[in-house]
């Protein structure tokens, strides 16, 4: 999603940087991979927050728009799949203050009440307003996930 948004904004004439995760070598000009070493248990949370903040501040000097894709989930799927309780999202939200936020959800048919509930939960937990919702191409197979004891998409 971050790469597609970056491409569209560049076509409109903006100078756009994107910080993404997990691309396995797809990094190109103006696209930067957030180094997972900052998120491993060896760094204190304060160091992680400072590193994220510094990386974004550096990019803001040279770009009109900086897109930050936060790895992982911000809410638990259920009691079995905690998604690390949204700790990574919390660290990012302590480091940056987004001007516009898009929440990506796994592919499912959602009732409007559920989407409103998720937006409210994110607002309360991270003190940000969700401006838009994106639906991923990937669906979570909960039956297979419970059977294999790991999340299956």
Residue pairs with C-beta under 8 A, 6 or more apart in sequence:
1 69
1 102
1 104
1 134
1 136
2 18
2 19
2 20
2 67
2 69
3 18
3 20
3 26
3 31
5 18
5 67
5 102
6 16
6 17
6 18
6 30
6 31
6 67
9 16
9 65
9 67
10 16
10 30
14 64
14 65
15 30
15 62
15 63
15 64
15 65
16 30
16 63
16 64
16 65
16 66
16 67
17 30
17 31
17 32
17 59
17 62
17 63
17 65
17 66
17 67
18 30
18 31
18 32
18 66
18 67
18 68
18 69
19 32
19 33
19 34
19 55
19 56
19 59
19 66
19 67
19 68
19 69
20 27
20 31
20 32
20 33
20 34
20 69
21 33
21 34
21 36
21 69
21 71
22 33
22 71
23 31
23 33
27 33
30 63
32 55
32 59
34 52
34 55
34 71
36 71
37 43
38 47
38 48
38 51
38 52
39 48
39 71
39 88
39 91
43 51
45 91
48 91
48 95
49 91
49 94
49 95
50 95
51 95
52 91
52 92
52 95
52 96
53 95
53 96
56 66
56 68
56 95
56 96
59 66
60 66
68 92
68 96
68 98
70 88
70 89
70 92
71 88
72 83
72 84
72 86
72 88
72 89
73 83
73 84
73 86
73 89
74 83
74 86
74 89
74 103
74 122
74 125
74 126
75 83
75 86
75 118
75 121
75 122
75 125
76 82
76 83
76 85
76 86
77 83
77 140
77 142
77 151
78 142
80 145
80 146
81 145
81 151
86 125
86 126
89 126
90 125
90 126
93 126
93 127
93 128
98 128
100 131
100 132
101 128
101 129
101 130
101 131
101 132
102 130
102 131
102 132
102 133
102 134
103 118
103 119
103 122
103 130
103 132
103 133
103 134
104 133
104 134
104 135
104 136
105 115
105 118
105 133
105 134
105 135
105 136
106 135
106 136
106 138
106 139
106 140
106 153
107 135
107 136
107 137
107 138
107 139
108 135
108 139
108 140
110 135
115 133
119 130
119 133
122 128
122 130
123 129
123 130
138 153
139 153
140 151
140 152
140 153
141 152
141 153
144 152
145 151
145 152
